Amino acid sequence: MKKTLSFAAIHFSIAFTVAYVLTGDIIIGSLIAMTEPTVNTGAFYLHEKLWQLSRRARPVVKTASFAVVHFNVAFLVGYVISGDWLVGGALALVEPSINTLAYFFHEKVWQRRHTVNPAPRHLGHHH
């Protein structure tokens, strides 16, 4: 749960920053930051359910299909809240891309912090 919450915080921060930079409006940036990750989480859940029906879910194809979902969610949320096609389009291109990079680094940090190191092996002395 800590890992999910920490990445959720990163996702919200990225969504806010990108939306604020695109619109210059703190309210619209905040609305997008609260809505896009929330809708994306629901979309992720549905995406997972659909992929459970597949017997041969290849990770690359599954990842690509979720990328399409994420881009669409970002576009729709950005457009609906801002009313601007350009904001929706820019958000769809920029926010998922930054989140993908953030996810990669988050994963590396998380693995490093939570990897259990094997106990050191002591060479026994035979007498």
C-alpha positions, 0 to 999 in steps of 0.5 A, a space after each residue: 500500500 505504501 508503494 501505491 500511495 507514494 506513486 499516487 502522490 507522484 502521479 498527482 504532482 505530475 498531473 498538477 504541474 503539467 496542467 498548471 504549466 499548460 493552463 496557467 490556472 491553479 484551479 484548473 490545474 488542481 481539478 485536472 490533478 485530482 480528476 485525471 489520476 482518479 479516472 485513470 485508476 478506474 480505467 486501469 482496473 477495467 483494463 486489467 479485468 479485460 486482460 484477464 479474459 485473455 489467455 495470452 496477455 503479452 506484457 508488451 501488447 498489454 503495456 501498449 494498450 494501457 498507454 493508449 487508455 492513459 493517453 485517452 484519459 489524459 486528453 478527455 480529462 484535460 479537454 473537458 475541464 479546460 474546454 481547450 483541445 490544445 490543453 487536452 492534446 498537450 496533456 495527453 502527450 506530456 503527462 503520461 510520458 512524464 509519468 512513465 519515466 517517473 514510474 521507472 525511477 520510482 520502481 528502481 528506488 522502491 526495489 533498491 530500498 526494499 530488496 532483502 539482501 541475503 545473509 552473508 555467508 560465513 566460511 566455516 573453519 574445519 578443525 
